[in-house]
Amino acid sequence: MTIRLILRLRRQLAEARKENAHLERDLRSLDGEIADVRYANTQLRQEAEVALARQVAAMETIDRLTAERQRLLAKLEQAVDWATEVGRVNACIDQQNRHLTADNERLRRELAARTQPIARVIPLQKRGAA
């Protein structure tokens, strides 16, 4: 019985060694996969850092451009206000010019009606000869 026990133990030992070898191969395979995953994780982290840096830069650019846009809109609003005021002033000036033109024309007519030649003006060169 001891021989049977020894043989059975040897078989179990051989099976255990086979199983152990199989488990070691699986372990090495898993170690390789873990290393690959760690490398991929490192790469993804680096890519995420680059993407995050780009997003931050884009947000800073958007903030800067938004401020610039607000500044330009304020200038545009001021320019529109000035243009509106200039338009009003020009309209007033045009109205005044029309009134002055009408007044000038009326005064010319009145002057022409009042002005009658009293005497003919003789140039000085001809006075002595006449």
ZADO-1210 file (C-alpha; in nm, 4 decimals, padded with zeros to 6 digits):
<atoms>
<atom x="00.0000" y="00.0000" z="00.0000" code="MET" pos="1"/>
<atom x="00.2784" y="00.2358" z="00.0572" code="THR" pos="2"/>
<atom x="00.3912" y="00.1865" z="-00.3010" code="ILE" pos="3"/>
<atom x="00.0468" y="00.2705" z="-00.4257" code="ARG" pos="4"/>
<atom x="00.0445" y="00.5704" z="-00.2037" code="LEU" pos="5"/>
<atom x="00.3874" y="00.6752" z="-00.3281" code="ILE" pos="6"/>
<atom x="00.2819" y="00.6247" z="-00.6929" code="LEU" pos="7"/>
<atom x="-00.0369" y="00.8157" z="-00.6383" code="ARG" pos="8"/>
<atom x="00.1532" y="01.0966" z="-00.4649" code="LEU" pos="9"/>
<atom x="00.4051" y="01.1019" z="-00.7512" code="ARG" pos="10"/>
<atom x="00.1208" y="01.1310" z="-01.0020" code="ARG" pos="11"/>
<atom x="-00.0344" y="01.4076" z="-00.7988" code="GLN" pos="12"/>
<atom x="00.3047" y="01.5768" z="-00.7750" code="LEU" pos="13"/>
<atom x="00.3497" y="01.5482" z="-01.1535" code="ALA" pos="14"/>
<atom x="-00.0017" y="01.6867" z="-01.2122" code="GLU" pos="15"/>
<atom x="00.0658" y="01.9618" z="-00.9599" code="ALA" pos="16"/>
<atom x="00.3932" y="02.0473" z="-01.1397" code="ARG" pos="17"/>
<atom x="00.2111" y="02.0562" z="-01.4740" code="LYS" pos="18"/>
<atom x="-00.0583" y="02.2717" z="-01.3234" code="GLU" pos="19"/>
<atom x="00.2085" y="02.4911" z="-01.1616" code="ASN" pos="20"/>
<atom x="00.3918" y="02.5279" z="-01.4960" code="ALA" pos="21"/>
<atom x="00.0610" y="02.6145" z="-01.6649" code="HIS" pos="22"/>
<atom x="-00.0148" y="02.8697" z="-01.3924" code="LEU" pos="23"/>
<atom x="00.3341" y="03.0212" z="-01.4264" code="GLU" pos="24"/>
<atom x="00.2846" y="03.0589" z="-01.8047" code="ARG" pos="25"/>
<atom x="-00.0516" y="03.2229" z="-01.7391" code="ASP" pos="26"/>
<atom x="00.1116" y="03.4469" z="-01.4796" code="LEU" pos="27"/>
<atom x="00.3868" y="03.5537" z="-01.7234" code="ARG" pos="28"/>
<atom x="00.1212" y="03.6156" z="-01.9877" code="SER" pos="29"/>
<atom x="-00.0784" y="03.8229" z="-01.7412" code="LEU" pos="30"/>
<atom x="00.2374" y="04.0110" z="-01.6370" code="ASP" pos="31"/>
<atom x="00.2935" y="04.0957" z="-02.0055" code="GLY" pos="32"/>
<atom x="-00.0668" y="04.2096" z="-02.0430" code="GLU" pos="33"/>
<atom x="-00.0376" y="04.4184" z="-01.7271" code="ILE" pos="34"/>
<atom x="00.2786" y="04.5803" z="-01.8631" code="ALA" pos="35"/>
<atom x="00.1004" y="04.6518" z="-02.1938" code="ASP" pos="36"/>
<atom x="-00.1965" y="04.8013" z="-02.0097" code="VAL" pos="37"/>
<atom x="00.0339" y="05.0159" z="-01.7932" code="ARG" pos="38"/>
<atom x="00.2158" y="05.1399" z="-02.1043" code="TYR" pos="39"/>
<atom x="-00.1157" y="05.2150" z="-02.2777" code="ALA" pos="40"/>
<atom x="-00.2365" y="05.3900" z="-01.9624" code="ASN" pos="41"/>
<atom x="00.0775" y="05.6040" z="-01.9556" code="THR" pos="42"/>
<atom x="00.0278" y="05.6923" z="-02.3216" code="GLN" pos="43"/>
<atom x="-00.3370" y="05.7806" z="-02.2614" code="LEU" pos="44"/>
<atom x="-00.2433" y="05.9994" z="-01.9660" code="ARG" pos="45"/>
<atom x="00.0108" y="06.1851" z="-02.1775" code="GLN" pos="46"/>
<atom x="-00.2428" y="06.2305" z="-02.4567" code="GLU" pos="47"/>
<atom x="-00.5013" y="06.3467" z="-02.2010" code="ALA" pos="48"/>
<atom x="-00.2535" y="06.6016" z="-02.0634" code="GLU" pos="49"/>
<atom x="-00.1896" y="06.7337" z="-02.4153" code="VAL" pos="50"/>
<atom x="-00.5633" y="06.7467" z="-02.4853" code="ALA" pos="51"/>
<atom x="-00.6266" y="06.9215" z="-02.1547" code="LEU" pos="52"/>
<atom x="-00.3518" y="07.1746" z="-02.2276" code="ALA" pos="53"/>
<atom x="-00.5097" y="07.2415" z="-02.5673" code="ARG" pos="54"/>
<atom x="-00.8523" y="07.2843" z="-02.4091" code="GLN" pos="55"/>
<atom x="-00.7128" y="07.5260" z="-02.1524" code="VAL" pos="56"/>
<atom x="-00.5367" y="07.7212" z="-02.4282" code="ALA" pos="57"/>
<atom x="-00.8576" y="07.7256" z="-02.6321" code="ALA" pos="58"/>
<atom x="-01.0573" y="07.8481" z="-02.3333" code="MET" pos="59"/>
<atom x="-00.8007" y="08.1203" z="-02.2653" code="GLU" pos="60"/>
<atom x="-00.8185" y="08.2227" z="-02.6320" code="THR" pos="61"/>
<atom x="-01.1982" y="08.2261" z="-02.6162" code="ILE" pos="62"/>
<atom x="-01.1864" y="08.4421" z="-02.3023" code="ASP" pos="63"/>
<atom x="-00.9370" y="08.6796" z="-02.4651" code="ARG" pos="64"/>
<atom x="-01.1411" y="08.7004" z="-02.7859" code="LEU" pos="65"/>
<atom x="-01.4619" y="08.7520" z="-02.5883" code="THR" pos="66"/>
<atom x="-01.3040" y="09.0453" z="-02.4057" code="ALA" pos="67"/>
<atom x="-01.1760" y="09.1844" z="-02.7370" code="GLU" pos="68"/>
<atom x="-01.5242" y="09.1404" z="-02.8875" code="ARG" pos="69"/>
<atom x="-01.6810" y="09.3283" z="-02.5962" code="GLN" pos="70"/>
<atom x="-01.4271" y="09.6077" z="-02.6386" code="ARG" pos="71"/>
<atom x="-01.4979" y="09.6285" z="-03.0123" code="LEU" pos="72"/>
<atom x="-01.8739" y="09.6214" z="-02.9546" code="LEU" pos="73"/>
<atom x="-01.8397" y="09.9119" z="-02.7122" code="ALA" pos="74"/>
<atom x="-01.6354" y="10.1038" z="-02.9712" code="LYS" pos="75"/>
<atom x="-01.8927" y="10.0206" z="-03.2385" code="LEU" pos="76"/>
<atom x="-02.1749" y="10.1391" z="-03.0160" code="GLU" pos="77"/>
<atom x="-01.9855" y="10.4623" z="-02.9501" code="GLN" pos="78"/>
<atom x="-01.9223" y="10.5059" z="-03.3242" code="ALA" pos="79"/>
<atom x="-02.2906" y="10.4491" z="-03.3996" code="VAL" pos="80"/>
<atom x="-02.3840" y="10.7055" z="-03.1344" code="ASP" pos="81"/>
<atom x="-02.1370" y="10.9528" z="-03.2848" code="TRP" pos="82"/>
<atom x="-02.2662" y="10.8837" z="-03.6365" code="ALA" pos="83"/>
<atom x="-02.6228" y="10.9394" z="-03.5171" code="THR" pos="84"/>
<atom x="-02.5211" y="11.2664" z="-03.3542" code="GLU" pos="85"/>
<atom x="-02.3314" y="11.3724" z="-03.6673" code="VAL" pos="86"/>
<atom x="-02.6399" y="11.2896" z="-03.8728" code="GLY" pos="87"/>
<atom x="-02.8527" y="11.5094" z="-03.6471" code="ARG" pos="88"/>
<atom x="-02.6005" y="11.7935" z="-03.6649" code="VAL" pos="89"/>
<atom x="-02.5796" y="11.7631" z="-04.0440" code="ASN" pos="90"/>
<atom x="-02.9581" y="11.7691" z="-04.0682" code="ALA" pos="91"/>
<atom x="-02.9643" y="12.0884" z="-03.8580" code="CYS" pos="92"/>
<atom x="-02.6894" y="12.2434" z="-04.0689" code="ILE" pos="93"/>
<atom x="-02.8745" y="12.1480" z="-04.3888" code="ASP" pos="94"/>
<atom x="-03.1932" y="12.3023" z="-04.2538" code="GLN" pos="95"/>
<atom x="-03.0079" y="12.6187" z="-04.1533" code="GLN" pos="96"/>
<atom x="-02.8420" y="12.6323" z="-04.4976" code="ASN" pos="97"/>
<atom x="-03.1815" y="12.6038" z="-04.6653" code="ARG" pos="98"/>
<atom x="-03.3186" y="12.8839" z="-04.4488" code="HIS" pos="99"/>
<atom x="-03.0104" y="13.0990" z="-04.5124" code="LEU" pos="100"/>
<atom x="-03.0280" y="13.0311" z="-04.8856" code="THR" pos="101"/>
<atom x="-03.3922" y="13.1301" z="-04.8864" code="ALA" pos="102"/>
<atom x="-03.3128" y="13.4411" z="-04.6806" code="ASP" pos="103"/>
<atom x="-03.0263" y="13.5327" z="-04.9168" code="ASN" pos="104"/>
<atom x="-03.2509" y="13.4917" z="-05.2182" code="GLU" pos="105"/>
<atom x="-03.5212" y="13.7061" z="-05.0556" code="ARG" pos="106"/>
<atom x="-03.2658" y="13.9726" z="-04.9613" code="LEU" pos="107"/>
<atom x="-03.1256" y="13.9751" z="-05.3178" code="ARG" pos="108"/>
<atom x="-03.4736" y="14.0276" z="-05.4569" code="ARG" pos="109"/>
<atom x="-03.5438" y="14.3048" z="-05.2044" code="GLU" pos="110"/>
<atom x="-03.2102" y="14.4675" z="-05.2819" code="LEU" pos="111"/>
<atom x="-03.2692" y="14.4413" z="-05.6544" code="ALA" pos="112"/>
<atom x="-03.6124" y="14.5984" z="-05.6129" code="ALA" pos="113"/>
<atom x="-03.4786" y="14.8860" z="-05.4005" code="ARG" pos="114"/>
<atom x="-03.1694" y="14.9515" z="-05.6015" code="THR" pos="115"/>
<atom x="-03.2383" y="15.1839" z="-05.8872" code="GLN" pos="116"/>
<atom x="-02.9511" y="15.3510" z="-06.0568" code="PRO" pos="117"/>
<atom x="-02.9510" y="15.7112" z="-05.9422" code="ILE" pos="118"/>
<atom x="-02.6921" y="15.8270" z="-06.1858" code="ALA" pos="119"/>
<atom x="-02.4715" y="15.6675" z="-06.4291" code="ARG" pos="120"/>
<atom x="-02.1191" y="15.6334" z="-06.2995" code="VAL" pos="121"/>
<atom x="-01.8655" y="15.7742" z="-06.5406" code="ILE" pos="122"/>
<atom x="-01.5172" y="15.6359" z="-06.5113" code="PRO" pos="123"/>
<atom x="-01.2545" y="15.8911" z="-06.4083" code="LEU" pos="124"/>
<atom x="-01.0607" y="15.8622" z="-06.7348" code="GLN" pos="125"/>
<atom x="-01.3603" y="15.9768" z="-06.9316" code="LYS" pos="126"/>
<atom x="-01.4655" y="16.2615" z="-06.7000" code="ARG" pos="127"/>
<atom x="-01.2045" y="16.4981" z="-06.8261" code="GLY" pos="128"/>
<atom x="-01.2805" y="16.4202" z="-07.1882" code="ALA" pos="129"/>
<atom x="-01.6517" y="16.4613" z="-07.1610" code="ALA" pos="130"/>
</atoms>
